[in-house]
Amino acid sequence: MPQCIQCIKMKLSDKNDYGEALCTDRNRYYDPYSSACGNIEYADSSLQNRKDEYEKGSSSYCYITTAVCTTLGLDDNCKYLTELRNFRDNYMMTHQECIPLLIEYELIGPIISRHIEQDQDTAQTMLETYISKAIALIHQESYESAIETYKLMVEYLKNKYNLNNLSIDINDIDFNTINQEPLNKEKVRTLSKGAKLIRTN
């Protein structure tokens, strides 16, 4: 269900004491996370169909896979993706401080994916400047440095595609459930459904 925060008519800079933002179409204040009316105009086409992205579960919504396979033409089982997936599954999934990054990847990843699908130059920069460096650091067991390299890549892509106004709110996620069973990709996707995609302007 689309939310008001996804609509360009929601003026997030004008909020009342209850945290409601002004809808310029109806000239009334609404909870930004309430269900949008039938007159929604998406502030960014990338925010559209977020619910479908979760339900499809397609690797095409993984922007690293999109960059490496769709844009650069490498195989899905190439060394780059195999190395990164192993690191995600065997290191990041077992370190709780990495979970917000995994959730962010689930939410912002599909947005970046659509931008990079036809952008070969940016995909090549990703591979040469960030992915290859991160993998080299993983081989050196410099895992924290590899994660920092990943964060730099995210910042580069958000700057490239003017997505700096998007952030993730994970305050409503119950992280206690993580300790009850091993974390995996599907569990991260389930946790991500409790996160909010925030547009700051």
N, C-alpha and C positions, 0 to 999 in steps of 0.2 A: 504494500500500500504506500503510495507516494506521501511524503511529509511536507508540511509547509516550508521547512527550511530549504527544501530543494527548489523552491519557487523564487523567481527573480522579483516578484512583487512583495516579498517579505523583506522589510527594511530592518536588518538586524542591528543597525546602529541606533535605532529608536525603540527602546524597551521601557516598559512601565515597571513599577515596584515589584510586580509578580514574575518578572522575567519574560513576560509576553512581548512579542515584537509586533510592530505595526504592519498590517497588510494594507498596502497602498491601493489595492483594488477595491476593498470594502471599507477602508478607513476605520478599521477596528483592530484591536490587539488580540493576538492569538498565541497559544503555546507553539513555539517553532516545531515541536515534534508531534503536533496533532496531525490527523489525517488531512491531506490537502483536498480542496474542493475540486470540482470539475473544470475550473478555469486555470489550473496550474500551468505556468510557463517556466520550464526548467532553466535555472540560472546557468547551468552548464550541462550540455547534452550528455556529458560523461556521468552525471548523477542519475540519469534515467535508467530504469530497469534494474536497480540494485538488487531487488528481490530475486529476479531471474538469474542473476550472476551466481548466487549461492546455490540455487536449485539445479542449475545445469552442471556445476562442478567440473566444467571443462578446463583442460590445461590451457586453452586459448585465452583464459582470463588470468593466467600467470604471465606477468609481463616479461619475466626473464625468459621463459619458454617462447613467448611470442617473438622476442628480439632475436633469440638464438636460432629458432627453427623457422618461423614464418618469415621473418625479415631477412635473416642472413642465410637461410637455407641449409643449416646443419641438421643432423639427425637428432631425434628426441633422446636417443641414448648416447649422445656424444659425450666426450670426456668432461666438458664443462658442466653440463647438467647433471651428469652422474656424480661428480665431485660435490657439487652444491647440494644435491638432494641427500647425499650421505651425511654431509655436515649438518644439514637441517635435522635429519632424523636421529642422528647419533650424538649430536652435541646440543643444538639449540632446543630440541624437544625435551631435553633432560635438565635444562637450566632455566629456572623460573624467571630470571631477569630478561630472558630472550623472548618470553611469551608476548609482551606488548608489540615487539617488532613483527612477530609472526601474525598477530592480529591486524596490525597496520597493513601488512602485505596482502592479506585477504581483502581488505576494504579498498585501499587505494590502488592495489595492483591492477584490477580490471580497468580502472580509469586510465592508468598509464599505458596499459596494453593496447587500448584503442588508438592512443596517440602514436605509439611507436610502430604500429603494424606496417606503416608505409614510410617509415623514417630510417633508411638504411644507415645514414651517417651517424645518427645518435646510437643506433644499435651497435655499430662498429666501435664507437667510443666506449660504450658500456663494456663490451667484450675486452677491448685492449687496455683500457685505463682502470677499470674497476674489477671485473669478474676475474680476469687473469691474475691480477694482483692479489685478490682475496684468496684464490686457490693456492697461490704460492705461499701465502701466509699460513694457510691451513696445513700445508705440507711441513712447514716449519714449526707447527703446533703453536703458532701465535694466534690463538683463536680470538682473543679480544680485539687484536688489531684487524683481523679479518672482518669482524663484525663492524668495527669502525669504518672500514673501507666500504662495506655495504651501506652504512648510514650515509656516507658521503655520496654514494651513487644515487640514493633516494633523493637527497637534497639537490643534486645535479638535475635529476629528471623533473622534480617539482619546479625548479627554476626554469628549466627548458620549456615546460608546457604550461607555465603560469598557474600552477596548482598550489602555490604557497598559502592560499586562503583556505585550504582544506586541512583539517586535523581530525584526530580520533579521540573520542571520549570513551574510556573503558571503565568509568566509575561504577556502572551498573552491573558489571560482570562479577559473578561469584567465583573467585579463584580457588575457593576451598574445594571445589569439585575436582580440581586438577590432581590433588593428592589421592583421590579415591581410585584412580585407574591410570594406566600409562597414557601419556599424551601421544597423539598421532595427528595426522593431517585432518582427518574428519572431526576429531575433537576440537582442534583449533578453529575449524570452520564453524562448528556449533557455538563455541565461545564468541566468535566474531559476530554472530547474529545479535548478541547482547550489547555490542558496541554501537556508538553513534558517530556518524560521519558529520562533521561540523564545518559549515561554511562561515567564515568570519566576516565576510563583507560581500 
